[in-house]
Amino acid sequence: MLWISFTALDIFHLQAEYNPVYKAFISYLGIDPKTISKVNKIPFLPIELFKTKKVVTGEWEPEQVFTSSGTGQSGTSKHYIQQLEFYEKISQMTFEGFYGPPDRYHILALLPSYLERSGSSLVHMLNHFINRSGSKYSDFYLSNHRRLEKQLNILRSGSDRVLMLWGLSFALLDLAEQCPMDLAGAIIIETGGMKGQRKEIIRAELHSRLQKAFNCDQVQSEYGMAELTSQAYTRDGRFYSPPWMKVLVRDISDPFENLPPGRVGGINVIDLANIHSCAFIETQDLGEVDANGSFKVLGRMDNSDVRGCNLMISYVLPLG
């Protein structure tokens, strides 16, 4: 793939010139892109701008527009995808780096709120995995827990494939409370958070409750968002990203200051697969990064903690 030969600095200089939104943001910061020669000096675009601007590099017509779930109060983000095949390849490469080919699994997905709307990157990704699995049992499920329970009980025994159950966090908790069962040997992947459906809890507690209800020690997490092309997955309680994706942590009071490993701050993401949009995104997630590049996501920043360029964008970049 062409993008894989690019470095972060190559993509930064490309997007600083040919991404109008990113170019304007850098200009308002008073930064000359030619002076940026180190990755840790690259400015990160506040993720809120995906809600009000068309964040694209170059001129082209999108094949798909992915949208965020819209559970917040400030609207939904839009990620313009030039080629769905590219997105699918990146997602599958990431998945296979952690779990191997999809055809090793029966993939069942419990995504009630996501299946009821259009434009979900998560639904598109899992639909691709389900198709690639080649299993007649791989499928999506809404809120029919008894149907899902029946299918899980059939697949958990006597199958030559590993059972993989994906689900939104709140949906998996609902299933755990209504239909606890023995899923020893399966892989459970939670994602998406509570989406306002249940009280937020820490990830360790969520995993503990799911492990207990399903007698399953392989409860893992996926970290992704509509604005990204790539995903990260957990091992031993920490997220690991593919080689072309890197997470940094910034000081909440000074968004241009990167924090050392072990410090808690705002998560910045470099996703080189975002070559057609913006590869440098300042999220509103809190986290900390280890020296080996793995990271934890600790929650969302409260609005009262938003500082620096998060506030500045409302002044320097028209939101309409």
URKA-V965976 format. One line per field, one symbol per residue. ss: DSSP state (H for helix, E for strand, L for the rest). A space follows every 50 residues. Layout:
ss=???
This chain:
ss=LHHHHLLHHHHHHHHHHHLHHHHHHHHHLLLLHHHLLLHHHLLLEEHHHH HLLLLLLLLLLLLEEEELLLLLLLLLLEEEELLHHHHHHHHHHHHHHHHL LHHHEEEEEELHHHHLLLLLHHHHHHHHHHHHHLLLLLEEELLLHHHHHH HHHHHLLLLLLEEEEEEEHHHHHHHHHHLLLLLLLLEEEEELLLLLLLLL LLHHHHHHHHHHHHLLLLEEEEELLLLLLLLEEEELLEEEELLLEEEEEE LLLLLLLELLLLLLEEEEEEELLLLLLLLEEEEEEEEEELLLLLEEEEEE LLHHHLLLHHHHHHHHLLLL
